[in-house]
Structure formats: C-alpha cells, structure tokens
C-alpha cells in the first residue's frame, strides 16, 4: 500500500461513514516543515553565499545556475546545499512547488527580473509553458542525457499534494489562495555512495531543473524566485525521466543506487503503468500541474482587424477561425477574412505561411504568396508537419508542406481559441 505525502485519511473516512474511529498508538508527525523562497539566477554570487533557513533546514545557493540550449528550449539547472541543523534525521527531504497567490501566471514563480531576455509582457506566457524535469546535459548535437545521479525531480499525484493543505503547518505558512503543485525536487547526499537520509549536522544537495521555451528570448540570463514547501516525505521514490525518455527499470536502478534495493515507488508521468517493476510500487499520474488554475494570455493580435505580421499586439488578424498546434508548439491559424494561413510562435511572433499578399481570394496552388485561399476556416497539421486547409466556398481541401523544421514535440498540451470580436488569439493552460 502506498504511503501518501500527508497524514493518513483513514480516520476521517471512517468517521464520515459513521464507523468507530480507531485509536492510534501514537500520532503520525506532520511532514510539512515550512516554506522557502529560492532564487534561481545565472548571475554570479558576489561576496557571501546566499543562505536561507526554515526551521531545522538550512539552504545555501551553490553558485550561478547553468543554462544549455537545444531544440528551441533552455535547460536551466540551479544547485543548493541543504543542511540538517536539527537533531532529527530527514529521510526524503523534498521541495514541493507551491503557486502562491499573486505569483506569475499561477506558477511557483514569485517574481521575475530576467527570463531569457524576453520583454516583461511576454514573461508570464513563457512561465506557464515552463516545466520541471530531471537535470540534463546537452551534447553538441543537441542530444539530451541525464546528469549522473539525477534523482532530484519528483512528480506526485494531485491527491497527494492536495492533502498537504490539510496538515497543521500549512495554514501557518500559506494562505487560502496558495496551492501546491504536482512536482518537486528531493535532496540527496553523495560521497562514495548516495542516500536520501540526512542525519543531524549532515549536508546534501538538491538540483532544481526547468525546461523553458526559447520563444523570443534574446539570451540565456535568468533571475527569478521560486516558492517551495519543505516536506519530509515518508516515501522513497523516483520519477521516470520523460526528456530524455527512460524505462521504469532504468528509473528503478536509480532508486537502487540510493540504497533502496526493494520497496519504494517508480512514478510514470503522462501514461498509465504498462507493466510491473520488480520489487517496486508502480504509480502513474496523467501529467504535471505547473499552474494552480487556467491562465489566459493574449498571444498575438491588436484587437482591431488587420493583416500585419509582427510580435504580440503588433500583429493583426481578420476573423481567425480555425487553429491547430504543430509539434513545436506553434499555432497555425486559418485567418479567414484575410484569406491567409498564419503561424504564431509560443512567444507571439506572427508570420504569414501562405496566401495572397493582397488578401485576394482564390484557390491557386503555389508557394507562399503565390498560393491563394477563399475564406479558409479550418486547418490541421499531420504527423509530418504538412498543413491541411479547408477552403470553404471553393468546396476543396488544400495541403501544403511545413516550412520550418519541427523540433522535439512538446509534452504539455494547450487549449487555443479565437475570439473574432477582438480579432486576436488567446491561449489557456490548465
């Protein structure tokens, strides 16, 4: 049976059903230790290292965060030394992301000073598309590989983190609008071998790793703060890497390297458990919750009808009706009254893929502006990146090849919709 992150709910369930409440031999201790705000920055530390303390936990930043780029993403990794300054051992000390009320886009990011060089108006849209993952290295050819001993990143089920708010210490640290998210990072101590146990006076290291879309980023400078709850997790667990992909057996071997030869959990994200892992409990969750609630941003559009290419509000549409998302997260738009097919990048950069430069209606085949459409109102993208367009009054379908190379598919889906009354595009991410 799984041991959840929080106090057992058996007593509450029995009481709700009108059954006698069992008497526990001793109360289960709270595992929520408090909260901490950690700076993530690529800037060098000048003078004394930055140190933070919450109860019996002392956290010190270990230098500047590193950034590697590949496939349209920045892979950011920040390291922290964690010391047990109390007298009680920690078994699986974990930082669980928390979206505090007022945070950027409902994420765990509290404040942003720099986010890859994008303008402040685009920071929130990139923040909600950023996701946590294991620490990775990027080869010169763009190939990703796990950092040796990368056991930090953890995913949790929604029920586990929701129950965290019922613990006694939650209301002492957080308000009613603060929500725990379904990911975090666990501390490990490595010498000749690795372990998750931190005895009194011992130190370990935790890696906080994020994948951030490049979008319109002009550099690799980052400076922001993240909110985390400190939890002494009762479960020894590892989460299978998605990027790069690994098997459940490979993940289980990482747990063995931590001294957990039997028992413990192997978490799979985004897919059901397909087969049992030897001597482990297999768990799955449909995906990571990286925002506390659906978040809506305007990707592009001036609010007035037009056909201008550009970034964000500098671009314009005239009745954008049909939309589709390609493998790199670009939105393909059937701009109906402009008789064009447009592309919008995740950072809101709008370009015209095909259609008359004078918005003239027609059904001519051709490349770019040599092709023409008449009120296109439906678009789809196939597995090879070709775009299929419904050319409504001409009673025909037109197909044209993708213009740009499609990088690594994005795991997180987004719901895209058009609001023709505003002639702009909006996105929401749940």
C-alpha positions in Angstrom: 0.0 0.0 0.0 1.2 3.5 -0.8 2.1 5.8 2.0 1.0 9.3 1.0 2.8 12.5 1.5 0.4 13.6 4.2 -1.2 12.3 7.3 -3.4 9.2 6.8 -7.0 9.9 6.0 -8.3 6.6 7.3 -9.7 8.1 10.5 -11.5 10.8 8.6 -13.1 8.3 6.2 -14.3 6.0 8.9 -15.8 9.0 10.8 -17.6 10.2 7.7 -19.1 6.7 7.3 -20.3 6.6 10.9 -17.9 3.9 11.9 -16.0 3.8 15.2 -12.7 5.7 15.0 -9.7 3.5 15.7 -7.3 4.7 18.4 -3.7 5.1 17.1 -0.8 4.0 19.2 0.9 7.4 18.5 0.1 10.3 16.3 1.8 10.5 12.9 4.1 13.5 12.9 3.4 16.3 10.5 5.8 16.1 7.5 5.3 19.6 6.3 8.2 21.6 7.7 7.6 25.0 6.3 8.2 27.1 3.2 11.1 28.7 1.4 11.7 31.1 -1.5 14.7 30.2 -3.5 16.5 32.5 -6.0 17.2 31.0 -9.4 19.7 33.2 -11.2 22.5 32.8 -13.7 24.3 35.8 -12.1 27.4 35.1 -10.0 27.3 35.5 -6.3 29.3 38.4 -5.1 30.6 38.2 -1.5 28.9 35.9 1.0 26.9 33.0 -0.4 23.1 33.3 -0.1 21.8 31.2 2.7 18.2 30.6 3.8 16.9 28.8 6.9 13.5 27.3 7.6 13.3 25.5 11.0 15.9 22.8 11.0 16.7 23.2 7.3 19.5 25.5 6.1 19.8 26.0 2.3 22.7 27.7 0.6 22.9 28.6 -3.1 25.9 26.8 -4.8 26.9 29.3 -7.4 25.2 30.5 -10.6 22.6 28.5 -12.4 23.7 26.9 -15.6 21.9 27.1 -18.9 22.1 24.8 -22.0 20.0 25.2 -25.1 18.6 22.7 -27.6 15.6 22.2 -29.8 14.0 25.6 -29.0 14.4 25.2 -25.2 16.7 26.4 -22.5 17.5 23.8 -19.9 18.2 25.6 -16.6 19.8 23.9 -13.6 20.3 25.5 -10.1 22.1 23.7 -7.2 21.7 24.2 -3.5 23.4 22.8 -0.5 20.9 21.6 2.2 22.0 21.0 5.8 20.1 19.4 8.7 20.8 21.8 11.5 18.4 20.0 13.9 18.6 16.7 15.8 16.1 14.6 13.9 17.1 12.8 10.7 15.3 13.6 7.4 14.6 10.6 5.1 13.4 12.2 1.8 13.6 15.9 2.3 11.7 17.3 -0.7 10.9 20.8 -2.1 7.4 20.8 -3.4 6.5 23.7 -5.7 3.7 26.0 -4.5 1.8 28.5 -6.5 1.2 31.3 -4.0 -1.5 33.8 -4.6 -0.1 36.6 -6.8 2.6 34.5 -8.3 3.4 34.8 -12.1 0.6 33.2 -14.1 -0.4 30.9 -11.2 3.0 29.2 -11.2 5.6 28.6 -8.5 7.5 31.6 -9.8 7.0 34.5 -7.4 8.9 37.3 -9.2 10.9 37.6 -12.4 13.7 40.1 -13.0 15.0 38.4 -16.2 13.6 35.5 -18.2 15.9 34.8 -21.1 15.8 38.4 -22.2 12.1 38.4 -23.2 10.1 41.6 -22.5 8.1 41.8 -19.3 4.9 41.5 -21.2 5.9 38.0 -22.5 7.4 36.6 -19.3 4.1 35.3 -18.0 3.3 33.4 -21.2 6.7 31.7 -21.1 6.5 31.0 -17.4 3.3 29.0 -17.8 4.9 26.9 -20.5 8.0 26.1 -18.5 8.1 22.7 -16.9 10.2 20.9 -14.3 12.4 17.9 -15.2 15.5 15.9 -14.3 18.9 17.6 -14.6 20.2 17.0 -18.1 23.3 17.8 -20.1 23.1 18.8 -23.8 25.6 17.3 -26.3 27.0 19.4 -29.2 24.5 17.6 -31.5 21.6 18.6 -29.2 21.2 15.1 -27.6 20.0 15.1 -24.0 21.3 12.8 -21.3 20.6 12.6 -17.6 23.1 14.0 -15.2 24.7 11.1 -13.4 22.8 10.5 -10.1 19.9 12.7 -11.3 17.4 11.6 -8.7 16.1 15.1 -7.7 13.0 15.6 -9.8 9.8 14.1 -8.4 6.2 14.0 -9.7 3.2 13.5 -7.4 -0.5 12.7 -7.8 -3.0 15.5 -7.4 -4.5 13.8 -4.4 -1.1 13.6 -2.6 -0.3 17.3 -2.9 -3.9 18.4 -2.2 -3.8 16.6 1.1 -0.7 18.6 2.0 -3.0 21.6 2.7 -4.8 19.6 5.5 -1.6 19.4 7.6 -1.4 21.6 10.7 1.6 23.6 9.5 0.0 24.6 6.1 -2.1 27.5 7.5 0.9 28.7 9.5 2.9 29.2 6.3 0.4 29.6 3.4 -2.9 31.4 2.8 -6.2 30.1 1.4 -5.3 31.1 -2.2 -1.9 29.2 -2.2 -1.9 25.8 -4.0 0.7 23.1 -4.0 1.7 21.8 -7.5 2.4 18.2 -8.5 6.2 18.4 -8.8 9.2 18.9 -6.6 12.9 18.1 -6.0 14.4 15.8 -3.4 17.7 16.2 -1.6 20.4 13.6 -1.9 23.8 13.1 -0.1 26.5 11.5 -2.1 30.1 10.5 -1.1 31.2 7.1 -2.4 27.5 6.1 -2.5 24.3 8.2 -2.4 21.5 8.3 0.1 18.4 10.4 0.8 18.9 10.3 4.5 20.3 13.4 6.2 21.3 12.9 9.8 21.8 15.7 12.2 24.6 18.0 11.0 24.8 16.4 7.6 24.5 18.2 4.2 23.2 17.1 0.9 22.5 18.7 -2.5 19.3 19.4 -4.4 19.1 20.3 -8.1 16.2 22.5 -9.3 15.9 22.0 -13.1 13.5 23.6 -15.6 12.9 23.5 -19.3 11.9 26.9 -20.7 10.7 27.6 -24.3 13.1 30.0 -26.0 10.3 31.9 -27.8 11.5 35.4 -28.4 14.3 35.0 -25.9 17.4 37.0 -26.8 19.8 35.5 -24.3 20.4 33.0 -21.5 20.2 35.3 -18.5 17.7 34.3 -15.9 16.8 35.8 -12.5 13.6 34.8 -10.6 12.4 33.3 -7.3 10.5 30.0 -6.7 8.2 29.1 -3.9 8.6 25.7 -2.3 7.1 23.8 0.6 9.6 21.7 2.7 8.3 18.2 3.2 10.0 15.2 4.9 8.5 12.7 2.6 7.8 9.2 4.0 8.1 7.5 0.6 11.4 6.7 -1.2 10.6 7.3 -4.8 11.9 8.2 -8.2 10.1 9.6 -11.3 10.9 8.2 -14.7 12.5 10.8 -17.0 10.4 12.0 -19.9 13.1 14.1 -21.5 15.2 12.1 -22.2 13.0 9.1 -22.0 13.8 6.2 -19.7 12.2 2.9 -18.8 10.7 2.0 -15.5 13.6 -0.4 -14.9 16.2 2.3 -15.5 14.4 4.5 -13.0 14.3 1.7 -10.5 18.0 1.3 -10.9 18.5 4.9 -9.9 16.5 4.1 -6.7 18.7 1.2 -6.0 21.8 3.5 -6.3 20.3 5.5 -3.5 20.4 2.4 -1.2 16.7 1.4 -1.7 17.1 -2.1 -3.1 13.5 -3.1 -2.5 10.3 -1.2 -2.0 9.8 2.4 -2.9 7.9 3.9 -5.8 8.5 4.4 -9.5 6.3 7.2 -10.9 5.4 7.4 -14.6 4.2 10.8 -15.9 1.7 11.1 -18.8 1.0 7.4 -19.3 -0.6 4.5 -17.4 1.7 1.9 -15.9 2.2 -0.8 -18.6 4.0 -3.4 -16.6 5.1 -4.1 -13.0 8.6 -3.1 -11.9 10.3 -5.8 -9.9 10.2 -5.1 -6.1 8.7 -1.6 -6.6 5.3 0.0 -6.4 4.3 1.4 -9.8 2.4 4.7 -9.8 1.3 7.0 -12.6 -0.1 10.5 -13.0 -1.6 12.0 -16.2 0.7 15.0 -16.2 2.4 17.7 -14.2 0.3 20.5 -12.8 2.5 23.5 -13.2 -0.1 26.2 -12.7 -2.7 26.5 -9.9 -5.6 27.4 -12.3 -6.2 28.0 -16.0 -4.2 31.0 -17.1 -5.1 33.1 -20.1 -2.7 35.3 -22.0 -3.0 37.1 -25.3 -0.5 35.6 -27.7 -1.0 38.0 -30.6 -3.4 40.4 -32.1 -4.1 44.2 -31.8 -7.8 43.9 -31.0 -8.6 45.5 -34.4 -9.0 43.8 -37.7 -5.9 43.8 -40.0 -3.3 41.5 -41.7 0.0 42.8 -40.3 2.7 40.3 -39.3 4.6 41.1 -36.1 5.0 40.2 -32.4 2.2 40.3 -29.9 -0.1 43.3 -30.3 1.9 44.5 -33.4 0.2 41.7 -35.4 -3.4 41.7 -36.5 -6.0 39.2 -37.8 -9.4 39.4 -39.5 -11.7 36.7 -38.2 -9.1 34.0 -37.2 -11.4 31.0 -37.1 -9.5 27.7 -37.5 -6.4 26.9 -35.4 -4.1 23.9 -34.9 -0.9 23.4 -33.0 2.2 21.8 -34.6 4.8 19.6 -32.9 6.9 22.6 -31.8 4.0 24.4 -30.1 3.4 26.9 -33.0 -0.2 27.8 -33.6 -1.3 27.6 -37.2 -4.2 29.9 -37.9 -6.8 30.0 -40.7 -7.1 33.8 -41.0 -10.5 33.6 -42.7 -11.2 37.1 -44.0 -7.6 37.7 -44.9 -7.5 34.5 -47.0 -4.2 33.5 -45.4 -2.6 30.9 -43.3 -0.6 32.4 -40.4 1.8 31.0 -37.9 2.1 32.2 -34.2 5.1 31.0 -32.2 4.8 30.4 -28.4 6.2 33.8 -27.9 3.6 35.5 -30.1 5.7 36.1 -33.3 3.2 36.1 -36.2 4.3 35.3 -39.8 2.3 34.5 -42.9 2.9 31.0 -44.3 0.7 31.1 -47.4 -1.9 33.3 -49.1 -2.0 36.3 -51.4 -0.1 39.3 -50.1 -3.0 41.5 -51.1 -5.5 39.2 -49.3 -7.1 38.3 -52.7 -9.4 35.3 -52.6 -8.7 32.3 -54.8 -7.7 28.6 -55.0 -4.4 28.7 -56.7 -1.6 26.3 -55.7 1.8 27.7 -55.2 4.4 28.6 -52.6 3.9 31.3 -50.0 2.1 34.4 -51.5 1.7 32.6 -54.9 -1.0 30.4 -53.3 -4.5 31.7 -52.6 -7.4 30.7 -50.4 -11.0 31.8 -50.1 -12.3 32.2 -46.6 -10.2 29.3 -45.1 -11.8 28.3 -41.9 -10.3 25.0 -40.9 -6.7 23.8 -40.5 -4.9 20.7 -39.3 -1.3 19.5 -39.0 -0.4 16.0 -39.9 2.4 13.8 -38.4 5.0 15.1 -40.9 4.2 18.7 -40.4 2.0 19.3 -43.6 -1.0 21.6 -43.1 -4.4 20.7 -44.4 -6.8 23.6 -45.0 -10.5 23.7 -45.7 -11.1 26.3 -48.5 -14.8 26.8 -47.8 -16.5 28.5 -50.8 -14.3 26.6 -53.3 -15.5 23.2 -51.8 -12.0 21.8 -51.7 -9.1 20.9 -49.4 -5.6 22.3 -49.9 -2.5 20.9 -48.5 1.0 22.4 -48.2 4.2 21.3 -46.7 5.6 22.6 -43.5 8.1 25.4 -44.0 10.0 25.0 -40.7 11.8 22.0 -39.3 9.8 20.7 -36.3 11.9 20.2 -33.2 11.1 17.9 -30.3 7.4 17.5 -29.6 6.1 19.4 -26.6 4.6 17.2 -23.9 2.2 19.7 -22.4 -1.0 20.5 -24.4 -2.6 23.9 -24.6 -6.1 24.8 -25.5 -6.1 27.5 -28.1 -9.2 29.5 -29.1 -10.0 32.5 -31.2 -12.2 35.4 -30.3 -13.3 37.1 -33.5 -14.8 40.0 -31.7 -11.3 41.0 -30.7 -9.5 39.8 -33.8 -6.8 38.3 -31.6 -5.6 34.9 -30.4 -5.6 33.7 -26.8 -4.3 30.7 -25.0 -5.1 28.9 -21.8 -3.1 26.3 -19.9 -4.8 24.1 -17.2 
